[in-house]
Structures are given as structure tokens and as C-alpha cells.
Amino acid sequence: MTDGNEEMVGDGFRINVLGRSGLTYTRGSRTATIDGEMLVGSFDFVVYTGSIRDWDGSAGPITDEEKKQILADIEAAFRSSGLAVDFE
């Protein structure tokens, strides 16, 4: 992982890692900005799950089912890129 933006694309979604902190998750026309940060050690990136609450703009709240899908997508994208992700 570098200090610049990194994009990962999966089945129906896109993740953009925003430098050393945070990421955006896009599925269809909705995007969520999620807090996180690059790490040194056992994991390459940590995602703060408590920040997954609302879709950006006026797209409304993220449901529990959507949150589970988002977390699964993030984990799969990082794993397929050879990166380890942790969730807090």
C-alpha cells in the first residue's frame, strides 16, 4: 500500500483507500465514507466499523444487512490484493 489513493474493484462494488486514513465504498449509485487507517505490523489497514452508519449525501442510513455486506466486501477486496485488514 502506498500513501496515494488505492482502488480495489470487486463484484458490484468499488473501494478507494484515501491515503493513510479512511476509504470510500461504492455500490451502485451509493457511496459511504468509512474511517480507517494504514498500520504497521500484523495488519495493513484497520477499518473502524462504528463509522459505517450512513450513505453519503441523502441516500439514507446503512442497514445492518448492508453493513455486513460492506464488511465482507472490504475483507474480500483487501485479501485479494494481498493485504491484511482488521475491523474495530
MMTF fields as JSON, N, C-alpha, C and O atoms, coordinates in Angstrom:
{
  "mmtfVersion": "1.0.0",
  "mmtfProducer": "UNKNOWN",
  "numBonds": 351,
  "numAtoms": 352,
  "numGroups": 88,
  "numChains": 1,
  "numModels": 1,
  "chainsPerModel": [1],
  "groupsPerChain": [88],
  "chainIdList": ["A"],
  "bondAtomList": [4, 2, 8, 6, 12, 10, 16, 14, 20, 18, 24, 22, 28, 26, 32, 30, 36, 34, 40, 38, 44, 42, 48, 46, 52, 50, 56, 54, 60, 58, 64, 62, 68, 66, 72, 70, 76, 74, 80, 78, 84, 82, 88, 86, 92, 90, 96, 94, 100, 98, 104, 102, 108, 106, 112, 110, 116, 114, 120, 118, 124, 122, 128, 126, 132, 130, 136, 134, 140, 138, 144, 142, 148, 146, 152, 150, 156, 154, 160, 158, 164, 162, 168, 166, 172, 170, 176, 174, 180, 178, 184, 182, 188, 186, 192, 190, 196, 194, 200, 198, 204, 202, 208, 206, 212, 210, 216, 214, 220, 218, 224, 222, 228, 226, 232, 230, 236, 234, 240, 238, 244, 242, 248, 246, 252, 250, 256, 254, 260, 258, 264, 262, 268, 266, 272, 270, 276, 274, 280, 278, 284, 282, 288, 286, 292, 290, 296, 294, 300, 298, 304, 302, 308, 306, 312, 310, 316, 314, 320, 318, 324, 322, 328, 326, 332, 330, 336, 334, 340, 338, 344, 342, 348, 346],
  "bondOrderList": [1, 1, 1, 1, 1, 1, 1, 1, 1, 1, 1, 1, 1, 1, 1, 1, 1, 1, 1, 1, 1, 1, 1, 1, 1, 1, 1, 1, 1, 1, 1, 1, 1, 1, 1, 1, 1, 1, 1, 1, 1, 1, 1, 1, 1, 1, 1, 1, 1, 1, 1, 1, 1, 1, 1, 1, 1, 1, 1, 1, 1, 1, 1, 1, 1, 1, 1, 1, 1, 1, 1, 1, 1, 1, 1, 1, 1, 1, 1, 1, 1, 1, 1, 1, 1, 1, 1],
  "groupList": [{"groupName": "MET", "atomNameList": ["N", "CA", "C", "O"], "elementList": ["N", "C", "C", "O"], "formalChargeList": [0, 0, 0, 0], "bondAtomList": [1, 0, 2, 1, 3, 2], "bondOrderList": [1, 1, 2], "singleLetterCode": "M", "chemCompType": "L-PEPTIDE LINKING"}, {"groupName": "THR", "atomNameList": ["N", "CA", "C", "O"], "elementList": ["N", "C", "C", "O"], "formalChargeList": [0, 0, 0, 0], "bondAtomList": [1, 0, 2, 1, 3, 2], "bondOrderList": [1, 1, 2], "singleLetterCode": "T", "chemCompType": "L-PEPTIDE LINKING"}, {"groupName": "ASP", "atomNameList": ["N", "CA", "C", "O"], "elementList": ["N", "C", "C", "O"], "formalChargeList": [0, 0, 0, 0], "bondAtomList": [1, 0, 2, 1, 3, 2], "bondOrderList": [1, 1, 2], "singleLetterCode": "D", "chemCompType": "L-PEPTIDE LINKING"}, {"groupName": "GLY", "atomNameList": ["N", "CA", "C", "O"], "elementList": ["N", "C", "C", "O"], "formalChargeList": [0, 0, 0, 0], "bondAtomList": [1, 0, 2, 1, 3, 2], "bondOrderList": [1, 1, 2], "singleLetterCode": "G", "chemCompType": "PEPTIDE LINKING"}, {"groupName": "ASN", "atomNameList": ["N", "CA", "C", "O"], "elementList": ["N", "C", "C", "O"], "formalChargeList": [0, 0, 0, 0], "bondAtomList": [1, 0, 2, 1, 3, 2], "bondOrderList": [1, 1, 2], "singleLetterCode": "N", "chemCompType": "L-PEPTIDE LINKING"}, {"groupName": "GLU", "atomNameList": ["N", "CA", "C", "O"], "elementList": ["N", "C", "C", "O"], "formalChargeList": [0, 0, 0, 0], "bondAtomList": [1, 0, 2, 1, 3, 2], "bondOrderList": [1, 1, 2], "singleLetterCode": "E", "chemCompType": "L-PEPTIDE LINKING"}, {"groupName": "VAL", "atomNameList": ["N", "CA", "C", "O"], "elementList": ["N", "C", "C", "O"], "formalChargeList": [0, 0, 0, 0], "bondAtomList": [1, 0, 2, 1, 3, 2], "bondOrderList": [1, 1, 2], "singleLetterCode": "V", "chemCompType": "L-PEPTIDE LINKING"}, {"groupName": "PHE", "atomNameList": ["N", "CA", "C", "O"], "elementList": ["N", "C", "C", "O"], "formalChargeList": [0, 0, 0, 0], "bondAtomList": [1, 0, 2, 1, 3, 2], "bondOrderList": [1, 1, 2], "singleLetterCode": "F", "chemCompType": "L-PEPTIDE LINKING"}, {"groupName": "ARG", "atomNameList": ["N", "CA", "C", "O"], "elementList": ["N", "C", "C", "O"], "formalChargeList": [0, 0, 0, 0], "bondAtomList": [1, 0, 2, 1, 3, 2], "bondOrderList": [1, 1, 2], "singleLetterCode": "R", "chemCompType": "L-PEPTIDE LINKING"}, {"groupName": "ILE", "atomNameList": ["N", "CA", "C", "O"], "elementList": ["N", "C", "C", "O"], "formalChargeList": [0, 0, 0, 0], "bondAtomList": [1, 0, 2, 1, 3, 2], "bondOrderList": [1, 1, 2], "singleLetterCode": "I", "chemCompType": "L-PEPTIDE LINKING"}, {"groupName": "LEU", "atomNameList": ["N", "CA", "C", "O"], "elementList": ["N", "C", "C", "O"], "formalChargeList": [0, 0, 0, 0], "bondAtomList": [1, 0, 2, 1, 3, 2], "bondOrderList": [1, 1, 2], "singleLetterCode": "L", "chemCompType": "L-PEPTIDE LINKING"}, {"groupName": "SER", "atomNameList": ["N", "CA", "C", "O"], "elementList": ["N", "C", "C", "O"], "formalChargeList": [0, 0, 0, 0], "bondAtomList": [1, 0, 2, 1, 3, 2], "bondOrderList": [1, 1, 2], "singleLetterCode": "S", "chemCompType": "L-PEPTIDE LINKING"}, {"groupName": "TYR", "atomNameList": ["N", "CA", "C", "O"], "elementList": ["N", "C", "C", "O"], "formalChargeList": [0, 0, 0, 0], "bondAtomList": [1, 0, 2, 1, 3, 2], "bondOrderList": [1, 1, 2], "singleLetterCode": "Y", "chemCompType": "L-PEPTIDE LINKING"}, {"groupName": "ALA", "atomNameList": ["N", "CA", "C", "O"], "elementList": ["N", "C", "C", "O"], "formalChargeList": [0, 0, 0, 0], "bondAtomList": [1, 0, 2, 1, 3, 2], "bondOrderList": [1, 1, 2], "singleLetterCode": "A", "chemCompType": "L-PEPTIDE LINKING"}, {"groupName": "TRP", "atomNameList": ["N", "CA", "C", "O"], "elementList": ["N", "C", "C", "O"], "formalChargeList": [0, 0, 0, 0], "bondAtomList": [1, 0, 2, 1, 3, 2], "bondOrderList": [1, 1, 2], "singleLetterCode": "W", "chemCompType": "L-PEPTIDE LINKING"}, {"groupName": "PRO", "atomNameList": ["N", "CA", "C", "O"], "elementList": ["N", "C", "C", "O"], "formalChargeList": [0, 0, 0, 0], "bondAtomList": [1, 0, 2, 1, 3, 2], "bondOrderList": [1, 1, 2], "singleLetterCode": "P", "chemCompType": "L-PEPTIDE LINKING"}, {"groupName": "LYS", "atomNameList": ["N", "CA", "C", "O"], "elementList": ["N", "C", "C", "O"], "formalChargeList": [0, 0, 0, 0], "bondAtomList": [1, 0, 2, 1, 3, 2], "bondOrderList": [1, 1, 2], "singleLetterCode": "K", "chemCompType": "L-PEPTIDE LINKING"}, {"groupName": "GLN", "atomNameList": ["N", "CA", "C", "O"], "elementList": ["N", "C", "C", "O"], "formalChargeList": [0, 0, 0, 0], "bondAtomList": [1, 0, 2, 1, 3, 2], "bondOrderList": [1, 1, 2], "singleLetterCode": "Q", "chemCompType": "L-PEPTIDE LINKING"}],
  "groupTypeList": [0, 1, 2, 3, 4, 5, 5, 0, 6, 3, 2, 3, 7, 8, 9, 4, 6, 10, 3, 8, 11, 3, 10, 1, 12, 1, 8, 3, 11, 8, 1, 13, 1, 9, 2, 3, 5, 0, 10, 6, 3, 11, 7, 2, 7, 6, 6, 12, 1, 3, 11, 9, 8, 2, 14, 2, 3, 11, 13, 3, 15, 9, 1, 2, 5, 5, 16, 16, 17, 9, 10, 13, 2, 9, 5, 13, 13, 7, 8, 11, 11, 3, 10, 13, 6, 2, 7, 5],
  "groupIdList": [1, 2, 3, 4, 5, 6, 7, 8, 9, 10, 11, 12, 13, 14, 15, 16, 17, 18, 19, 20, 21, 22, 23, 24, 25, 26, 27, 28, 29, 30, 31, 32, 33, 34, 35, 36, 37, 38, 39, 40, 41, 42, 43, 44, 45, 46, 47, 48, 49, 50, 51, 52, 53, 54, 55, 56, 57, 58, 59, 60, 61, 62, 63, 64, 65, 66, 67, 68, 69, 70, 71, 72, 73, 74, 75, 76, 77, 78, 79, 80, 81, 82, 83, 84, 85, 86, 87, 88],
  "secStructList": [7, 7, 1, 1, 7, 3, 3, 3, 3, 3, 6, 6, 3, 3, 3, 3, 3, 7, 6, 6, 3, 3, 3, 3, 3, 3, 3, 6, 6, 3, 3, 3, 3, 3, 3, 3, 3, 3, 7, 1, 1, 1, 7, 1, 3, 3, 3, 7, 4, 4, 4, 7, 7, 5, 7, 1, 6, 6, 1, 7, 5, 7, 7, 2, 2, 2, 2, 2, 2, 2, 2, 2, 2, 2, 2, 2, 2, 2, 2, 2, 6, 6, 7, 7, 3, 3, 3, 7],
  "xCoordList": [0.84, 0.0, 0.884, 1.929, 0.48, 1.263, 0.53, -0.545, 1.102, 0.452, -0.625, -1.401, -0.689, -1.681, -2.979, -3.114, -3.937, -5.213, -5.015, -4.329, -5.615, -5.592, -7.032, -7.908, -7.284, -8.635, -8.67, -7.793, -9.698, -9.945, -11.359, -12.295, -11.504, -12.811, -13.209, -12.408, -14.47, -14.99, -16.272, -16.594, -16.995, -18.241, -19.343, -20.039, -19.494, -20.551, -20.198, -21.065, -18.947, -18.549, -17.156, -16.403, -16.835, -15.509, -15.085, -15.888, -13.825, -13.254, -12.091, -11.226, -12.066, -10.937, -10.343, -10.997, -9.095, -8.388, -7.868, -7.173, -8.202, -7.888, -6.578, -6.575, -5.481, -4.188, -3.983, -4.192, -3.573, -3.303, -4.487, -4.4, -5.591, -6.732, -8.042, -8.299, -8.852, -10.193, -10.285, -9.283, -11.521, -11.798, -13.211, -14.034, -13.477, -14.854, -15.249, -14.45, -16.498, -17.081, -18.252, -19.143, -18.256, -19.321, -19.962, -19.28, -21.283, -22.077, -23.221, -24.029, -23.279, -24.298, -24.085, -22.986, -25.136, -25.05, -24.786, -24.759, -24.589, -24.389, -22.953, -22.302, -22.479, -21.116, -21.159, -21.946, -20.308, -20.143, -18.676, -17.792, -18.418, -17.07, -16.876, -17.668, -15.818, -15.593, -14.235, -13.24, -14.205, -12.955, -12.072, -12.559, -10.773, -9.794, -8.409, -8.25, -7.394, -6.035, -5.069, -5.282, -3.997, -2.934, -2.174, -2.021, -1.7, -0.976, 0.381, 0.639, 1.233, 2.49, 2.439, 2.243, 2.61, 2.551, 1.762, 1.906, 0.933, 0.198, -0.822, -1.105, -1.369, -2.389, -1.911, -1.127, -2.404, -2.048, -3.001, -2.622, -4.246, -5.264, -6.278, -6.619, -6.76, -7.84, -9.042, -8.904, -10.225, -11.483, -12.251, -12.44, -12.694, -13.472, -14.952, -15.592, -15.478, -16.831, -17.908, -18.98, -17.649, -18.621, -18.887, -19.879, -18.0, -18.186, -19.079, -19.388, -19.49, -20.355, -21.807, -22.434, -22.33, -23.675, -24.606, -25.762, -24.107, -24.962, -24.272, -23.048, -25.095, -24.6, -24.35, -25.083, -23.339, -23.024, -24.193, -24.998, -24.273, -25.352, -26.67, -26.713, -27.707, -29.033, -29.531, -30.739, -28.611, -29.0, -29.511, -29.956, -29.453, -30.046, -29.103, -27.917, -29.651, -28.833, -28.464, -29.149, -27.375, -26.935, -27.589, -27.459, -28.286, -28.949, -27.916, -26.781, -28.315, -27.425, -27.0, -25.84, -27.923, -27.611, -26.601, -25.663, -26.795, -25.853, -24.475, -23.456, -24.444, -23.172, -22.419, -21.206, -23.123, -22.481, -21.901, -20.801, -22.631, -22.147, -20.931, -19.964, -20.975, -19.849, -18.595, -17.524, -18.72, -17.569, -17.022, -15.808, -17.916, -17.476, -16.768, -15.747, -17.3, -16.677, -15.299, -14.352, -15.185, -13.896, -12.876, -11.746, -13.28, -12.357, -11.912, -10.726, -12.846, -12.513, -11.59, -10.647, -11.853, -11.038, -9.613, -8.657, -9.471, -8.124, -7.389, -6.221, -8.073, -7.456, -6.992, -5.886, -7.844, -7.471, -6.328, -5.663, -6.103, -4.968, -3.722, -2.695, -3.815, -2.669, -2.446, -1.345, -3.502, -3.39, -4.231, -5.291, -3.753, -4.482, -5.262, -4.717, -6.531, -7.395, -7.934, -8.22, -8.066, -8.644, -9.86, -9.935, -10.809, -12.021, -12.143, -12.072, -12.324, -12.508, -13.783, -14.127],
  "yCoordList": [-1.177, 0.0, 1.24, 1.262, 2.236, 3.47, 4.579, 4.357, 5.759, 6.908, 7.516, 8.353, 7.118, 7.668, 6.89, 5.951, 7.286, 6.583, 5.229, 5.124, 4.211, 2.864, 2.474, 2.673, 1.919, 1.492, -0.023, -0.634, -0.623, -2.052, -2.226, -1.583, -3.102, -3.326, -4.768, -5.683, -4.967, -6.309, -6.491, -5.691, -7.524, -7.862, -6.881, -7.089, -5.82, -4.847, -3.719, -2.916, -3.635, -2.57, -2.076, -2.717, -0.901, -0.289, 0.298, 0.912, 0.104, 0.665, 1.549, 1.139, 2.756, 3.667, 3.949, 4.534, 3.529, 3.833, 5.254, 5.581, 6.09, 7.516, 7.798, 8.212, 7.569, 7.821, 6.933, 5.722, 7.522, 6.736, 6.619, 5.934, 7.274, 7.184, 7.166, 8.02, 6.193, 6.112, 5.491, 5.238, 5.253, 4.704, 5.074, 5.44, 4.973, 5.093, 3.747, 3.058, 3.393, 2.154, 2.561, 3.285, 2.103, 2.449, 1.181, 0.264, 1.142, 0.062, 0.738, 1.447, 0.514, 1.18, 2.676, 3.16, 3.41, 4.868, 5.415, 6.63, 4.519, 4.968, 4.779, 3.784, 5.763, 5.739, 6.003, 6.822, 5.303, 5.542, 5.848, 5.154, 6.883, 7.199, 6.539, 6.75, 5.735, 4.904, 5.245, 5.352, 5.415, 5.717, 4.477, 3.36, 4.695, 3.624, 4.216, 5.421, 3.355, 3.855, 2.737, 1.575, 3.121, 2.176, 1.88, 2.742, 0.646, 0.21, -0.363, -0.672, -0.495, -1.196, -2.327, -2.088, -3.539, -4.683, -5.814, -6.105, -6.451, -7.638, -7.347, -8.209, -6.146, -5.781, -4.594, -3.767, -4.53, -3.422, -2.241, -1.092, -2.534, -1.487, -1.887, -3.064, -0.923, -1.167, -0.34, 0.826, -0.951, -0.292, -0.104, -1.058, 1.124, 1.418, 1.224, 2.089, 0.071, -0.338, 0.602, 0.702, 1.281, 2.222, 3.412, 4.12, 3.633, 4.763, 4.396, 5.247, 3.138, 2.692, 2.887, 1.976, 4.096, 4.445, 4.923, 4.506, 5.795, 6.425, 6.434, 6.528, 6.333, 6.561, 8.055, 8.863, 8.428, 9.833, 10.537, 9.904, 11.836, 12.621, 12.321, 12.195, 12.209, 11.975, 10.567, 10.346, 9.605, 8.235, 7.441, 6.304, 8.026, 7.401, 6.534, 6.422, 5.916, 5.09, 3.751, 3.263, 3.184, 1.864, 0.837, 0.923, -0.128, -1.16, -2.154, -2.193, -2.953, -3.976, -4.959, -5.368, -5.338, -6.261, -5.639, -6.305, -4.36, -3.665, -3.568, -3.722, -3.314, -3.209, -4.535, -4.549, -5.644, -6.959, -7.177, -7.713, -6.767, -6.907, -6.025, -6.454, -4.803, -3.88, -4.472, -4.46, -4.987, -5.565, -6.781, -6.947, -7.628, -8.797, -8.366, -8.946, -7.358, -6.859, -6.268, -6.518, -5.493, -4.895, -5.991, -5.941, -6.979, -8.068, -8.813, -9.098, -9.128, -9.845, -9.021, -9.561, -7.723, -6.86, -6.753, -6.844, -6.559, -6.459, -7.791, -7.817, -8.895, -10.212, -10.496, -10.994, -10.176, -10.442, -9.54, -9.84, -8.444, -7.558, -7.932, -7.259, -9.013, -9.453, -8.643, -8.63, -7.956, -7.106, -7.667, -8.251, -7.487, -7.929, -6.747, -5.657, -6.976, -5.926, -6.385, -7.565, -5.44, -5.702, -4.797, -3.738, -5.225, -4.455, -4.157, -5.067, -2.898, -2.483, -1.709, -1.269],
  "zCoordList": [0.0, 0.0, 0.0, 0.651, -0.705, -0.789, -0.06, 0.498, -0.061, 0.564, -0.333, 0.129, -1.593, -2.511, -2.448, -1.665, -3.279, -3.333, -4.004, -5.02, -3.434, -3.984, -4.271, -3.43, -5.45, -5.794, -5.908, -6.518, -5.31, -5.407, -5.931, -5.456, -6.915, -7.522, -7.304, -7.497, -6.894, -6.69, -7.464, -8.343, -7.149, -7.827, -7.427, -6.433, -8.204, -7.96, -7.009, -6.665, -6.575, -5.653, -5.992, -6.725, -5.43, -5.602, -4.264, -3.562, -3.919, -2.697, -3.089, -3.863, -2.56, -2.744, -1.375, -0.511, -1.181, 0.059, -0.074, -1.036, 0.887, 0.837, 1.566, 2.725, 0.879, 1.501, 2.709, 2.633, 3.831, 5.024, 5.962, 6.981, 5.638, 6.546, 5.78, 4.931, 6.09, 5.557, 4.182, 3.514, 3.783, 2.474, 2.079, 2.918, 0.802, 0.327, -0.25, -0.885, -0.013, -0.514, -1.395, -0.95, -2.631, -3.566, -4.091, -4.549, -4.017, -4.609, -5.345, -4.744, -6.637, -7.447, -7.419, -7.691, -7.09, -7.059, -5.658, -5.461, -4.681, -3.294, -2.848, -3.166, -2.103, -1.572, -0.072, 0.403, 0.663, 2.102, 2.362, 1.858, 3.148, 3.597, 4.948, 5.866, 5.075, 6.248, 6.844, 6.128, 8.159, 8.845, 8.931, 9.102, 8.811, 8.921, 8.821, 8.627, 8.955, 8.816, 8.477, 8.823, 7.787, 7.483, 8.762, 9.627, 8.868, 10.053, 9.669, 8.506, 10.665, 10.527, 11.535, 12.726, 11.08, 11.985, 11.366, 10.179, 12.167, 11.727, 10.633, 9.801, 10.631, 9.652, 8.828, 9.293, 7.588, 6.708, 6.866, 6.635, 7.263, 7.362, 8.418, 8.538, 9.183, 10.135, 9.712, 9.341, 9.769, 9.441, 10.745, 11.5, 11.008, 12.211, 11.884, 11.287, 12.29, 11.897, 12.428, 11.831, 13.518, 14.07, 13.165, 13.337, 12.198, 11.283, 10.098, 9.264, 10.022, 8.918, 9.358, 9.9, 9.113, 9.596, 8.493, 8.427, 7.628, 6.62, 5.263, 5.162, 4.226, 2.87, 2.718, 3.288, 1.969, 1.743, 1.055, 0.371, 1.242, 0.635, 1.333, 2.557, 0.589, 1.181, 0.893, 0.801, 0.748, 0.41, 1.614, 1.458, 2.805, 3.98, 4.792, 4.482, 5.848, 6.743, 6.095, 5.196, 6.574, 6.136, 7.057, 8.278, 6.477, 7.273, 7.806, 7.331, 8.791, 9.334, 8.245, 8.199, 7.374, 6.284, 5.321, 4.883, 4.994, 4.116, 4.768, 4.095, 6.079, 6.786, 6.731, 6.518, 6.921, 6.833, 5.441, 5.306, 4.401, 3.029, 2.792, 2.162, 3.29, 3.146, 3.788, 3.181, 5.01, 5.703, 4.956, 4.842, 4.45, 3.682, 2.407, 2.039, 1.733, 0.505, 0.788, 0.043, 1.852, 2.204, 2.493, 2.007, 3.285, 3.622, 2.361, 2.199, 1.475, 0.239, -0.655, -1.233, -0.773, -1.629, -1.109, -1.879, 0.193, 0.762, 0.61, 0.222, 0.914, 0.821, -0.613, -0.825, -1.595, -2.987, -3.455, -4.447, -2.744, -3.051, -2.259, -2.354, -1.472, -0.678, 0.58, 1.131, 1.042, 2.225, 3.364, 3.136, 4.584, 5.774, 6.354, 6.53, 6.645, 7.197, 8.543, 8.744, 9.454, 10.774, 10.917, 10.294, 11.742, 11.983, 13.468, 14.294, 13.806, 15.21, 15.343, 16.44]
}
